[in-house]
Amino acid sequence: MERLGAVRSIYIGDTPDDLLTARRYDPSGEKMLACSVLTGLADPDLAKRFAGMGSDMIADNVNAALAAIRADSA
């Protein structure tokens, strides 16, 4: 993030392990946002699981996640 000059970061993943990776990243003291997409595990309760783990955003697929990110930054 420092090399890119980024002030915010978001990790997009499709498994609970991806969400944990985002939550554990904290070298600068700034929280990395976590976006969970529902295209990974074939688990009908995955959205509830992601929400319970504290995902900042849950999207049906990566394209929906990217569209939401673009809309938020416009």
N, CA, C and O atoms as a Tripos MOL2 file, in Angstrom:
@<TRIPOS>MOLECULE
protein
  296   295    74     0     0
PROTEIN
NO_CHARGES

@<TRIPOS>ATOM
      1 N           0.8280   -1.1850    0.0000 N.3       1 MET1
      2 CA          0.0000    0.0000    0.0000 C.3       1 MET1
      3 C           0.8720    1.2480    0.0000 C.2       1 MET1
      4 O           0.5620    2.2370   -0.6650 O.2       1 MET1
      5 N           1.9560    1.1900    0.7470 N.am      2 GLU2
      6 CA          2.8370    2.3530    0.8240 C.3       2 GLU2
      7 C           3.4580    2.6580   -0.5330 C.2       2 GLU2
      8 O           3.5150    3.8170   -0.9440 O.2       2 GLU2
      9 N           3.9210    1.6260   -1.2290 N.am      3 ARG3
     10 CA          4.5380    1.8520   -2.5510 C.3       3 ARG3
     11 C           3.5490    2.4100   -3.5480 C.2       3 ARG3
     12 O           3.9230    3.1890   -4.4250 O.2       3 ARG3
     13 N           2.2880    2.0220   -3.4260 N.am      4 LEU4
     14 CA          1.2650    2.5100   -4.3470 C.3       4 LEU4
     15 C           0.6720    3.8510   -3.9230 C.2       4 LEU4
     16 O          -0.0280    4.5000   -4.7000 O.2       4 LEU4
     17 N           0.9480    4.2520   -2.7190 N.am      5 GLY5
     18 CA          0.3610    5.4880   -2.2130 C.3       5 GLY5
     19 C          -1.1190    5.3390   -1.8960 C.2       5 GLY5
     20 O          -1.8560    6.3250   -1.9000 O.2       5 GLY5
     21 N          -1.5550    4.1290   -1.6230 N.am      6 ALA6
     22 CA         -2.9660    3.8630   -1.3450 C.3       6 ALA6
     23 C          -3.3220    4.2960    0.0680 C.2       6 ALA6
     24 O          -2.5270    4.1460    0.9960 O.2       6 ALA6
     25 N          -4.5100    4.8260    0.2160 N.am      7 VAL7
     26 CA         -4.9790    5.2100    1.5410 C.3       7 VAL7
     27 C          -5.9860    4.2030    2.1020 C.2       7 VAL7
     28 O          -6.2080    4.1460    3.3120 O.2       7 VAL7
     29 N          -6.5870    3.4180    1.2240 N.am      8 ARG8
     30 CA         -7.5140    2.3640    1.6420 C.3       8 ARG8
     31 C          -7.2200    1.1120    0.8300 C.2       8 ARG8
     32 O          -6.6960    1.1870   -0.2810 O.2       8 ARG8
     33 N          -7.5590   -0.0250    1.3880 N.am      9 SER9
     34 CA         -7.3840   -1.2700    0.6550 C.3       9 SER9
     35 C          -8.5950   -2.1570    0.8860 C.2       9 SER9
     36 O          -9.2840   -2.0550    1.9010 O.2       9 SER9
     37 N          -8.8340   -3.0270   -0.0800 N.am     10 ILE10
     38 CA         -9.9190   -3.9910    0.0270 C.3      10 ILE10
     39 C          -9.4270   -5.3240   -0.4990 C.2      10 ILE10
     40 O          -8.7710   -5.3940   -1.5390 O.2      10 ILE10
     41 N          -9.7480   -6.3690    0.2220 N.am     11 TYR11
     42 CA         -9.3830   -7.7270   -0.1600 C.3      11 TYR11
     43 C         -10.6630   -8.4010   -0.6100 C.2      11 TYR11
     44 O         -11.6380   -8.4350    0.1400 O.2      11 TYR11
     45 N         -10.6790   -8.9350   -1.8110 N.am     12 ILE12
     46 CA        -11.8560   -9.6280   -2.3320 C.3      12 ILE12
     47 C         -11.5440  -11.1080   -2.3550 C.2      12 ILE12
     48 O         -10.5590  -11.5290   -2.9610 O.2      12 ILE12
     49 N         -12.3690  -11.8950   -1.7010 N.am     13 GLY13
     50 CA        -12.1450  -13.3310   -1.6500 C.3      13 GLY13
     51 C         -13.4500  -14.0920   -1.5990 C.2      13 GLY13
     52 O         -14.5200  -13.5210   -1.3870 O.2      13 GLY13
     53 N         -13.3390  -15.4070   -1.7980 N.am     14 ASP14
     54 CA        -14.5530  -16.2120   -1.8540 C.3      14 ASP14
     55 C         -14.5940  -17.3470   -0.8360 C.2      14 ASP14
     56 O         -15.4210  -18.2520   -0.9480 O.2      14 ASP14
     57 N         -13.7040  -17.3040    0.1560 N.am     15 THR15
     58 CA        -13.7160  -18.3210    1.2070 C.3      15 THR15
     59 C         -13.5630  -17.6390    2.5730 C.2      15 THR15
     60 O         -13.0640  -16.5160    2.6550 O.2      15 THR15
     61 N         -13.9850  -18.3060    3.6250 N.am     16 PRO16
     62 CA        -13.7600  -17.7610    4.9600 C.3      16 PRO16
     63 C         -12.2710  -17.5140    5.2460 C.2      16 PRO16
     64 O         -11.9340  -16.5630    5.9520 O.2      16 PRO16
     65 N         -11.3910  -18.3420    4.7190 N.am     17 ASP17
     66 CA         -9.9550  -18.1200    4.9040 C.3      17 ASP17
     67 C          -9.5080  -16.7980    4.2820 C.2      17 ASP17
     68 O          -8.6360  -16.1210    4.8270 O.2      17 ASP17
     69 N         -10.0980  -16.4300    3.1490 N.am     18 ASP18
     70 CA         -9.7820  -15.1350    2.5340 C.3      18 ASP18
     71 C         -10.1770  -13.9890    3.4640 C.2      18 ASP18
     72 O          -9.4380  -13.0160    3.6150 O.2      18 ASP18
     73 N         -11.3300  -14.1130    4.0740 N.am     19 LEU19
     74 CA        -11.7960  -13.0880    4.9990 C.3      19 LEU19
     75 C         -10.8570  -12.9790    6.2010 C.2      19 LEU19
     76 O         -10.5470  -11.8760    6.6520 O.2      19 LEU19
     77 N         -10.4090  -14.1120    6.7130 N.am     20 LEU20
     78 CA         -9.4600  -14.0970    7.8260 C.3      20 LEU20
     79 C          -8.1390  -13.4490    7.4250 C.2      20 LEU20
     80 O          -7.5300  -12.7370    8.2230 O.2      20 LEU20
     81 N          -7.6940  -13.6910    6.1960 N.am     21 THR21
     82 CA         -6.4610  -13.0620    5.7060 C.3      21 THR21
     83 C          -6.5930  -11.5540    5.7350 C.2      21 THR21
     84 O          -5.6830  -10.8600    6.1890 O.2      21 THR21
     85 N          -7.7110  -11.0400    5.2580 N.am     22 ALA22
     86 CA         -7.9320   -9.5930    5.2500 C.3      22 ALA22
     87 C          -7.9660   -9.0390    6.6750 C.2      22 ALA22
     88 O          -7.4320   -7.9610    6.9390 O.2      22 ALA22
     89 N          -8.5850   -9.7640    7.5740 N.am     23 ARG23
     90 CA         -8.7010   -9.3010    8.9580 C.3      23 ARG23
     91 C          -7.3440   -9.2980    9.6660 C.2      23 ARG23
     92 O          -7.1060   -8.4740   10.5490 O.2      23 ARG23
     93 N          -6.4760  -10.1980    9.2880 N.am     24 ARG24
     94 CA         -5.1700  -10.3010    9.9540 C.3      24 ARG24
     95 C          -4.1420   -9.3230    9.4020 C.2      24 ARG24
     96 O          -3.1110   -9.1030   10.0390 O.2      24 ARG24
     97 N          -4.3870   -8.7330    8.2460 N.am     25 TYR25
     98 CA         -3.4530   -7.7790    7.6520 C.3      25 TYR25
     99 C          -3.6040   -6.4450    8.3690 C.2      25 TYR25
    100 O          -4.6730   -5.8360    8.3320 O.2      25 TYR25
    101 N          -2.5680   -6.0010    9.0040 N.am     26 ASP26
    102 CA         -2.6730   -4.7550    9.7520 C.3      26 ASP26
    103 C          -1.3070   -4.1290   10.0290 C.2      26 ASP26
    104 O          -1.0510   -3.7250   11.1630 O.2      26 ASP26
    105 N          -0.4220   -4.0350    9.0360 N.am     27 PRO27
    106 CA          0.8970   -3.4900    9.3380 C.3      27 PRO27
    107 C           0.9050   -1.9910    9.6230 C.2      27 PRO27
    108 O           1.7980   -1.5010   10.3150 O.2      27 PRO27
    109 N          -0.0550   -1.2740    9.1110 N.am     28 SER28
    110 CA         -0.0490    0.1840    9.2720 C.3      28 SER28
    111 C          -1.0430    0.6630   10.3220 C.2      28 SER28
    112 O          -1.1620    1.8640   10.5630 O.2      28 SER28
    113 N          -1.7500   -0.2650   10.9420 N.am     29 GLY29
    114 CA         -2.7750    0.1190   11.9010 C.3      29 GLY29
    115 C          -4.1040    0.4350   11.2430 C.2      29 GLY29
    116 O          -5.0920    0.6860   11.9320 O.2      29 GLY29
    117 N          -4.1400    0.4250    9.9180 N.am     30 GLU30
    118 CA         -5.3860    0.6660    9.1890 C.3      30 GLU30
    119 C          -6.0350   -0.6660    8.8400 C.2      30 GLU30
    120 O          -5.3650   -1.5890    8.3770 O.2      30 GLU30
    121 N          -7.3140   -0.7590    9.0590 N.am     31 LYS31
    122 CA         -8.0450   -1.9800    8.7530 C.3      31 LYS31
    123 C          -8.2020   -2.1420    7.2440 C.2      31 LYS31
    124 O          -8.5860   -1.2010    6.5480 O.2      31 LYS31
    125 N          -7.9040   -3.3340    6.7440 N.am     32 MET32
    126 CA         -8.1680   -3.6410    5.3460 C.3      32 MET32
    127 C          -9.6460   -4.0390    5.2470 C.2      32 MET32
    128 O         -10.1130   -4.8900    6.0040 O.2      32 MET32
    129 N         -10.3670   -3.4340    4.3290 N.am     33 LEU33
    130 CA        -11.7580   -3.8180    4.1120 C.3      33 LEU33
    131 C         -11.8020   -5.2170    3.5020 C.2      33 LEU33
    132 O         -10.9020   -5.6100    2.7600 O.2      33 LEU33
    133 N         -12.8370   -5.9470    3.8180 N.am     34 ALA34
    134 CA        -12.9890   -7.3060    3.2950 C.3      34 ALA34
    135 C         -14.3010   -7.4240    2.5370 C.2      34 ALA34
    136 O         -15.3760   -7.1740    3.0810 O.2      34 ALA34
    137 N         -14.1940   -7.8070    1.2840 N.am     35 CYS35
    138 CA        -15.3700   -8.0670    0.4550 C.3      35 CYS35
    139 C         -15.4130   -9.5620    0.1790 C.2      35 CYS35
    140 O         -14.4670  -10.1240   -0.3740 O.2      35 CYS35
    141 N         -16.4970  -10.1970    0.5580 N.am     36 SER36
    142 CA        -16.6600  -11.6250    0.3320 C.3      36 SER36
    143 C         -17.6110  -11.8440   -0.8310 C.2      36 SER36
    144 O         -18.6860  -11.2460   -0.8890 O.2      36 SER36
    145 N         -17.2080  -12.7070   -1.7570 N.am     37 VAL37
    146 CA        -18.0730  -13.0210   -2.8920 C.3      37 VAL37
    147 C         -18.5820  -14.4450   -2.7590 C.2      37 VAL37
    148 O         -17.8970  -15.3120   -2.2160 O.2      37 VAL37
    149 N         -19.7720  -14.6770   -3.2510 N.am     38 LEU38
    150 CA        -20.4540  -15.9530   -3.0600 C.3      38 LEU38
    151 C         -20.2410  -16.9200   -4.2130 C.2      38 LEU38
    152 O         -21.1150  -17.7410   -4.4920 O.2      38 LEU38
    153 N         -19.1090  -16.8420   -4.8840 N.am     39 THR39
    154 CA        -18.8610  -17.7310   -6.0270 C.3      39 THR39
    155 C         -17.8860  -18.8450   -5.6940 C.2      39 THR39
    156 O         -17.4850  -19.5890   -6.5890 O.2      39 THR39
    157 N         -17.4960  -18.9840   -4.4500 N.am     40 GLY40
    158 CA        -16.5130  -19.9920   -4.0520 C.3      40 GLY40
    159 C         -17.1760  -21.2820   -3.5950 C.2      40 GLY40
    160 O         -17.6810  -22.0520   -4.4120 O.2      40 GLY40
    161 N         -17.1740  -21.5120   -2.3110 N.am     41 LEU41
    162 CA        -17.7050  -22.7400   -1.7330 C.3      41 LEU41
    163 C         -19.1900  -22.9170   -2.0470 C.2      41 LEU41
    164 O         -19.9510  -21.9500   -2.0760 O.2      41 LEU41
    165 N         -19.5840  -24.1530   -2.2780 N.am     42 ALA42
    166 CA        -20.9970  -24.4590   -2.5270 C.3      42 ALA42
    167 C         -21.6950  -24.6380   -1.1860 C.2      42 ALA42
    168 O         -22.0540  -25.7520   -0.8050 O.2      42 ALA42
    169 N         -21.8820  -23.5350   -0.4770 N.am     43 ASP43
    170 CA        -22.4630  -23.5510    0.8580 C.3      43 ASP43
    171 C         -23.6490  -22.6020    0.8700 C.2      43 ASP43
    172 O         -23.4710  -21.3940    0.7160 O.2      43 ASP43
    173 N         -24.8690  -23.1300    1.0510 N.am     44 PRO44
    174 CA        -26.0460  -22.2580    1.0150 C.3      44 PRO44
    175 C         -26.0680  -21.2270    2.1480 C.2      44 PRO44
    176 O         -26.7790  -20.2270    2.0450 O.2      44 PRO44
    177 N         -25.3240  -21.4420    3.1980 N.am     45 ASP45
    178 CA        -25.2960  -20.5100    4.3180 C.3      45 ASP45
    179 C         -24.0440  -19.6430    4.3250 C.2      45 ASP45
    180 O         -23.7080  -19.0440    5.3470 O.2      45 ASP45
    181 N         -23.3540  -19.5740    3.1930 N.am     46 LEU46
    182 CA        -22.0880  -18.8510    3.1400 C.3      46 LEU46
    183 C         -22.2580  -17.3610    3.4300 C.2      46 LEU46
    184 O         -21.4230  -16.7800    4.1230 O.2      46 LEU46
    185 N         -23.3000  -16.7350    2.9270 N.am     47 ALA47
    186 CA        -23.5220  -15.3040    3.1870 C.3      47 ALA47
    187 C         -23.6840  -15.0540    4.6810 C.2      47 ALA47
    188 O         -23.1270  -14.0920    5.2090 O.2      47 ALA47
    189 N         -24.4340  -15.9030    5.3640 N.am     48 LYS48
    190 CA        -24.5990  -15.7640    6.8150 C.3      48 LYS48
    191 C         -23.2600  -15.9560    7.5230 C.2      48 LYS48
    192 O         -22.9450  -15.2530    8.4830 O.2      48 LYS48
    193 N         -22.4960  -16.8970    7.0440 N.am     49 ARG49
    194 CA        -21.1840  -17.1600    7.6450 C.3      49 ARG49
    195 C         -20.2580  -15.9560    7.4900 C.2      49 ARG49
    196 O         -19.5980  -15.5390    8.4420 O.2      49 ARG49
    197 N         -20.2200  -15.4040    6.2750 N.am     50 PHE50
    198 CA        -19.4000  -14.2070    6.0350 C.3      50 PHE50
    199 C         -19.8610  -13.0480    6.9230 C.2      50 PHE50
    200 O         -19.0340  -12.3550    7.5150 O.2      50 PHE50
    201 N         -21.1540  -12.8410    7.0150 N.am     51 ALA51
    202 CA        -21.6830  -11.7490    7.8460 C.3      51 ALA51
    203 C         -21.2960  -11.9540    9.3050 C.2      51 ALA51
    204 O         -20.8960  -11.0080    9.9850 O.2      51 ALA51
    205 N         -21.4120  -13.1720    9.7790 N.am     52 GLY52
    206 CA        -21.0520  -13.4720   11.1560 C.3      52 GLY52
    207 C         -19.5700  -13.2840   11.4440 C.2      52 GLY52
    208 O         -19.1800  -13.0340   12.5840 O.2      52 GLY52
    209 N         -18.7450  -13.4040   10.4060 N.am     53 MET53
    210 CA        -17.3020  -13.2240   10.5590 C.3      53 MET53
    211 C         -16.8830  -11.7620   10.3980 C.2      53 MET53
    212 O         -15.7120  -11.4240   10.5710 O.2      53 MET53
    213 N         -17.8460  -10.8950   10.0640 N.am     54 GLY54
    214 CA        -17.5470   -9.4680    9.9830 C.3      54 GLY54
    215 C         -17.1440   -8.9420    8.6220 C.2      54 GLY54
    216 O         -16.4470   -7.9300    8.5380 O.2      54 GLY54
    217 N         -17.5620   -9.6010    7.5540 N.am     55 SER55
    218 CA        -17.2550   -9.0960    6.2190 C.3      55 SER55
    219 C         -17.8500   -7.7040    6.0430 C.2      55 SER55
    220 O         -18.9840   -7.4520    6.4510 O.2      55 SER55
    221 N         -17.0770   -6.7920    5.4290 N.am     56 ASP56
    222 CA        -17.5630   -5.4250    5.2040 C.3      56 ASP56
    223 C         -18.5620   -5.3560    4.0670 C.2      56 ASP56
    224 O         -19.4260   -4.4790    4.0470 O.2      56 ASP56
    225 N         -18.4490   -6.2730    3.1200 N.am     57 MET57
    226 CA        -19.3560   -6.2990    1.9770 C.3      57 MET57
    227 C         -19.4880   -7.7360    1.5030 C.2      57 MET57
    228 O         -18.5090   -8.4820    1.5020 O.2      57 MET57
    229 N         -20.6730   -8.1260    1.1040 N.am     58 ILE58
    230 CA        -20.9160   -9.4530    0.5460 C.3      58 ILE58
    231 C         -21.5680   -9.2450   -0.8100 C.2      58 ILE58
    232 O         -22.5950   -8.5770   -0.9230 O.2      58 ILE58
    233 N         -20.9550   -9.8290   -1.8460 N.am     59 ALA59
    234 CA        -21.4460   -9.6490   -3.2150 C.3      59 ALA59
    235 C         -21.7040  -11.0150   -3.8490 C.2      59 ALA59
    236 O         -21.0920  -12.0140   -3.4710 O.2      59 ALA59
    237 N         -22.6090  -11.0430   -4.8060 N.am     60 ASP60
    238 CA        -22.9170  -12.2900   -5.5020 C.3      60 ASP60
    239 C         -21.7350  -12.8080   -6.3170 C.2      60 ASP60
    240 O         -21.5380  -14.0160   -6.4440 O.2      60 ASP60
    241 N         -20.9510  -11.8800   -6.8670 N.am     61 ASN61
    242 CA        -19.7900  -12.2730   -7.6780 C.3      61 ASN61
    243 C         -18.8040  -11.1130   -7.7130 C.2      61 ASN61
    244 O         -19.1030  -10.0190   -7.2340 O.2      61 ASN61
    245 N         -17.6380  -11.3560   -8.2760 N.am     62 VAL62
    246 CA        -16.5950  -10.3310   -8.2670 C.3      62 VAL62
    247 C         -16.9880   -9.1050   -9.0990 C.2      62 VAL62
    248 O         -16.6060   -7.9840   -8.7620 O.2      62 VAL62
    249 N         -17.7420   -9.3060  -10.1710 N.am     63 ASN63
    250 CA        -18.1740   -8.1630  -10.9830 C.3      63 ASN63
    251 C         -19.1080   -7.2470  -10.2000 C.2      63 ASN63
    252 O         -19.0220   -6.0250  -10.3200 O.2      63 ASN63
    253 N         -19.9940   -7.8260   -9.4030 N.am     64 ALA64
    254 CA        -20.8790   -7.0190   -8.5620 C.3      64 ALA64
    255 C         -20.0660   -6.2780   -7.4990 C.2      64 ALA64
    256 O         -20.3660   -5.1290   -7.1750 O.2      64 ALA64
    257 N         -19.0460   -6.9280   -6.9630 N.am     65 ALA65
    258 CA        -18.1770   -6.2840   -5.9690 C.3      65 ALA65
    259 C         -17.4570   -5.0920   -6.5950 C.2      65 ALA65
    260 O         -17.4240   -4.0100   -6.0090 O.2      65 ALA65
    261 N         -16.8850   -5.2830   -7.7690 N.am     66 LEU66
    262 CA        -16.1660   -4.2060   -8.4340 C.3      66 LEU66
    263 C         -17.0860   -3.0430   -8.7950 C.2      66 LEU66
    264 O         -16.6940   -1.8810   -8.6880 O.2      66 LEU66
    265 N         -18.3130   -3.3560   -9.2250 N.am     67 ALA67
    266 CA        -19.2810   -2.3030   -9.5500 C.3      67 ALA67
    267 C         -19.6270   -1.4870   -8.3010 C.2      67 ALA67
    268 O         -19.7480   -0.2640   -8.3740 O.2      67 ALA67
    269 N         -19.7820   -2.1520   -7.1710 N.am     68 ALA68
    270 CA        -20.0900   -1.4410   -5.9270 C.3      68 ALA68
    271 C         -18.9120   -0.5600   -5.4940 C.2      68 ALA68
    272 O         -19.1030    0.5510   -5.0010 O.2      68 ALA68
    273 N         -17.7090   -1.0670   -5.6830 N.am     69 ILE69
    274 CA        -16.5260   -0.2950   -5.3140 C.3      69 ILE69
    275 C         -16.4170    0.9420   -6.2070 C.2      69 ILE69
    276 O         -16.1330    2.0390   -5.7270 O.2      69 ILE69
    277 N         -16.6440    0.7580   -7.5000 N.am     70 ARG70
    278 CA        -16.5970    1.9060   -8.4330 C.3      70 ARG70
    279 C         -17.6510    2.9340   -8.0710 C.2      70 ARG70
    280 O         -17.3770    4.1340   -8.0800 O.2      70 ARG70
    281 N         -18.8490    2.4790   -7.7530 N.am     71 ALA71
    282 CA        -19.9430    3.3940   -7.4090 C.3      71 ALA71
    283 C         -19.6210    4.1620   -6.1320 C.2      71 ALA71
    284 O         -19.9580    5.3400   -6.0130 O.2      71 ALA71
    285 N         -18.9710    3.5010   -5.1790 N.am     72 ASP72
    286 CA        -18.6310    4.1420   -3.9160 C.3      72 ASP72
    287 C         -17.5320    5.1780   -4.0840 C.2      72 ASP72
    288 O         -17.4850    6.1630   -3.3470 O.2      72 ASP72
    289 N         -16.6490    4.9620   -5.0500 N.am     73 SER73
    290 CA        -15.5230    5.8850   -5.2150 C.3      73 SER73
    291 C         -15.8140    7.0100   -6.2020 C.2      73 SER73
    292 O         -14.9740    7.8850   -6.4150 O.2      73 SER73
    293 N         -17.0000    6.9900   -6.8030 N.am     74 ALA74
    294 CA        -17.3550    8.0310   -7.7870 C.3      74 ALA74
    295 C         -17.8090    9.2990   -7.1220 C.2      74 ALA74
    296 O         -18.1430   10.2680   -7.8030 O.2      74 ALA74
@<TRIPOS>BOND
     1     1     2 1
     2     2     3 1
     3     3     4 2
     4     3     5 am
     5     5     6 1
     6     6     7 1
     7     7     8 2
     8     7     9 am
     9     9    10 1
    10    10    11 1
    11    11    12 2
    12    11    13 am
    13    13    14 1
    14    14    15 1
    15    15    16 2
    16    15    17 am
    17    17    18 1
    18    18    19 1
    19    19    20 2
    20    19    21 am
    21    21    22 1
    22    22    23 1
    23    23    24 2
    24    23    25 am
    25    25    26 1
    26    26    27 1
    27    27    28 2
    28    27    29 am
    29    29    30 1
    30    30    31 1
    31    31    32 2
    32    31    33 am
    33    33    34 1
    34    34    35 1
    35    35    36 2
    36    35    37 am
    37    37    38 1
    38    38    39 1
    39    39    40 2
    40    39    41 am
    41    41    42 1
    42    42    43 1
    43    43    44 2
    44    43    45 am
    45    45    46 1
    46    46    47 1
    47    47    48 2
    48    47    49 am
    49    49    50 1
    50    50    51 1
    51    51    52 2
    52    51    53 am
    53    53    54 1
    54    54    55 1
    55    55    56 2
    56    55    57 am
    57    57    58 1
    58    58    59 1
    59    59    60 2
    60    59    61 am
    61    61    62 1
    62    62    63 1
    63    63    64 2
    64    63    65 am
    65    65    66 1
    66    66    67 1
    67    67    68 2
    68    67    69 am
    69    69    70 1
    70    70    71 1
    71    71    72 2
    72    71    73 am
    73    73    74 1
    74    74    75 1
    75    75    76 2
    76    75    77 am
    77    77    78 1
    78    78    79 1
    79    79    80 2
    80    79    81 am
    81    81    82 1
    82    82    83 1
    83    83    84 2
    84    83    85 am
    85    85    86 1
    86    86    87 1
    87    87    88 2
    88    87    89 am
    89    89    90 1
    90    90    91 1
    91    91    92 2
    92    91    93 am
    93    93    94 1
    94    94    95 1
    95    95    96 2
    96    95    97 am
    97    97    98 1
    98    98    99 1
    99    99   100 2
   100    99   101 am
   101   101   102 1
   102   102   103 1
   103   103   104 2
   104   103   105 am
   105   105   106 1
   106   106   107 1
   107   107   108 2
   108   107   109 am
   109   109   110 1
   110   110   111 1
   111   111   112 2
   112   111   113 am
   113   113   114 1
   114   114   115 1
   115   115   116 2
   116   115   117 am
   117   117   118 1
   118   118   119 1
   119   119   120 2
   120   119   121 am
   121   121   122 1
   122   122   123 1
   123   123   124 2
   124   123   125 am
   125   125   126 1
   126   126   127 1
   127   127   128 2
   128   127   129 am
   129   129   130 1
   130   130   131 1
   131   131   132 2
   132   131   133 am
   133   133   134 1
   134   134   135 1
   135   135   136 2
   136   135   137 am
   137   137   138 1
   138   138   139 1
   139   139   140 2
   140   139   141 am
   141   141   142 1
   142   142   143 1
   143   143   144 2
   144   143   145 am
   145   145   146 1
   146   146   147 1
   147   147   148 2
   148   147   149 am
   149   149   150 1
   150   150   151 1
   151   151   152 2
   152   151   153 am
   153   153   154 1
   154   154   155 1
   155   155   156 2
   156   155   157 am
   157   157   158 1
   158   158   159 1
   159   159   160 2
   160   159   161 am
   161   161   162 1
   162   162   163 1
   163   163   164 2
   164   163   165 am
   165   165   166 1
   166   166   167 1
   167   167   168 2
   168   167   169 am
   169   169   170 1
   170   170   171 1
   171   171   172 2
   172   171   173 am
   173   173   174 1
   174   174   175 1
   175   175   176 2
   176   175   177 am
   177   177   178 1
   178   178   179 1
   179   179   180 2
   180   179   181 am
   181   181   182 1
   182   182   183 1
   183   183   184 2
   184   183   185 am
   185   185   186 1
   186   186   187 1
   187   187   188 2
   188   187   189 am
   189   189   190 1
   190   190   191 1
   191   191   192 2
   192   191   193 am
   193   193   194 1
   194   194   195 1
   195   195   196 2
   196   195   197 am
   197   197   198 1
   198   198   199 1
   199   199   200 2
   200   199   201 am
   201   201   202 1
   202   202   203 1
   203   203   204 2
   204   203   205 am
   205   205   206 1
   206   206   207 1
   207   207   208 2
   208   207   209 am
   209   209   210 1
   210   210   211 1
   211   211   212 2
   212   211   213 am
   213   213   214 1
   214   214   215 1
   215   215   216 2
   216   215   217 am
   217   217   218 1
   218   218   219 1
   219   219   220 2
   220   219   221 am
   221   221   222 1
   222   222   223 1
   223   223   224 2
   224   223   225 am
   225   225   226 1
   226   226   227 1
   227   227   228 2
   228   227   229 am
   229   229   230 1
   230   230   231 1
   231   231   232 2
   232   231   233 am
   233   233   234 1
   234   234   235 1
   235   235   236 2
   236   235   237 am
   237   237   238 1
   238   238   239 1
   239   239   240 2
   240   239   241 am
   241   241   242 1
   242   242   243 1
   243   243   244 2
   244   243   245 am
   245   245   246 1
   246   246   247 1
   247   247   248 2
   248   247   249 am
   249   249   250 1
   250   250   251 1
   251   251   252 2
   252   251   253 am
   253   253   254 1
   254   254   255 1
   255   255   256 2
   256   255   257 am
   257   257   258 1
   258   258   259 1
   259   259   260 2
   260   259   261 am
   261   261   262 1
   262   262   263 1
   263   263   264 2
   264   263   265 am
   265   265   266 1
   266   266   267 1
   267   267   268 2
   268   267   269 am
   269   269   270 1
   270   270   271 1
   271   271   272 2
   272   271   273 am
   273   273   274 1
   274   274   275 1
   275   275   276 2
   276   275   277 am
   277   277   278 1
   278   278   279 1
   279   279   280 2
   280   279   281 am
   281   281   282 1
   282   282   283 1
   283   283   284 2
   284   283   285 am
   285   285   286 1
   286   286   287 1
   287   287   288 2
   288   287   289 am
   289   289   290 1
   290   290   291 1
   291   291   292 2
   292   291   293 am
   293   293   294 1
   294   294   295 1
   295   295   296 2
@<TRIPOS>SUBSTRUCTURE
     1 MET1         2 RESIDUE 1 A MET
     2 GLU2         6 RESIDUE 1 A GLU
     3 ARG3        10 RESIDUE 1 A ARG
     4 LEU4        14 RESIDUE 1 A LEU
     5 GLY5        18 RESIDUE 1 A GLY
     6 ALA6        22 RESIDUE 1 A ALA
     7 VAL7        26 RESIDUE 1 A VAL
     8 ARG8        30 RESIDUE 1 A ARG
     9 SER9        34 RESIDUE 1 A SER
    10 ILE10       38 RESIDUE 1 A ILE
    11 TYR11       42 RESIDUE 1 A TYR
    12 ILE12       46 RESIDUE 1 A ILE
    13 GLY13       50 RESIDUE 1 A GLY
    14 ASP14       54 RESIDUE 1 A ASP
    15 THR15       58 RESIDUE 1 A THR
    16 PRO16       62 RESIDUE 1 A PRO
    17 ASP17       66 RESIDUE 1 A ASP
    18 ASP18       70 RESIDUE 1 A ASP
    19 LEU19       74 RESIDUE 1 A LEU
    20 LEU20       78 RESIDUE 1 A LEU
    21 THR21       82 RESIDUE 1 A THR
    22 ALA22       86 RESIDUE 1 A ALA
    23 ARG23       90 RESIDUE 1 A ARG
    24 ARG24       94 RESIDUE 1 A ARG
    25 TYR25       98 RESIDUE 1 A TYR
    26 ASP26      102 RESIDUE 1 A ASP
    27 PRO27      106 RESIDUE 1 A PRO
    28 SER28      110 RESIDUE 1 A SER
    29 GLY29      114 RESIDUE 1 A GLY
    30 GLU30      118 RESIDUE 1 A GLU
    31 LYS31      122 RESIDUE 1 A LYS
    32 MET32      126 RESIDUE 1 A MET
    33 LEU33      130 RESIDUE 1 A LEU
    34 ALA34      134 RESIDUE 1 A ALA
    35 CYS35      138 RESIDUE 1 A CYS
    36 SER36      142 RESIDUE 1 A SER
    37 VAL37      146 RESIDUE 1 A VAL
    38 LEU38      150 RESIDUE 1 A LEU
    39 THR39      154 RESIDUE 1 A THR
    40 GLY40      158 RESIDUE 1 A GLY
    41 LEU41      162 RESIDUE 1 A LEU
    42 ALA42      166 RESIDUE 1 A ALA
    43 ASP43      170 RESIDUE 1 A ASP
    44 PRO44      174 RESIDUE 1 A PRO
    45 ASP45      178 RESIDUE 1 A ASP
    46 LEU46      182 RESIDUE 1 A LEU
    47 ALA47      186 RESIDUE 1 A ALA
    48 LYS48      190 RESIDUE 1 A LYS
    49 ARG49      194 RESIDUE 1 A ARG
    50 PHE50      198 RESIDUE 1 A PHE
    51 ALA51      202 RESIDUE 1 A ALA
    52 GLY52      206 RESIDUE 1 A GLY
    53 MET53      210 RESIDUE 1 A MET
    54 GLY54      214 RESIDUE 1 A GLY
    55 SER55      218 RESIDUE 1 A SER
    56 ASP56      222 RESIDUE 1 A ASP
    57 MET57      226 RESIDUE 1 A MET
    58 ILE58      230 RESIDUE 1 A ILE
    59 ALA59      234 RESIDUE 1 A ALA
    60 ASP60      238 RESIDUE 1 A ASP
    61 ASN61      242 RESIDUE 1 A ASN
    62 VAL62      246 RESIDUE 1 A VAL
    63 ASN63      250 RESIDUE 1 A ASN
    64 ALA64      254 RESIDUE 1 A ALA
    65 ALA65      258 RESIDUE 1 A ALA
    66 LEU66      262 RESIDUE 1 A LEU
    67 ALA67      266 RESIDUE 1 A ALA
    68 ALA68      270 RESIDUE 1 A ALA
    69 ILE69      274 RESIDUE 1 A ILE
    70 ARG70      278 RESIDUE 1 A ARG
    71 ALA71      282 RESIDUE 1 A ALA
    72 ASP72      286 RESIDUE 1 A ASP
    73 SER73      290 RESIDUE 1 A SER
    74 ALA74      294 RESIDUE 1 A ALA
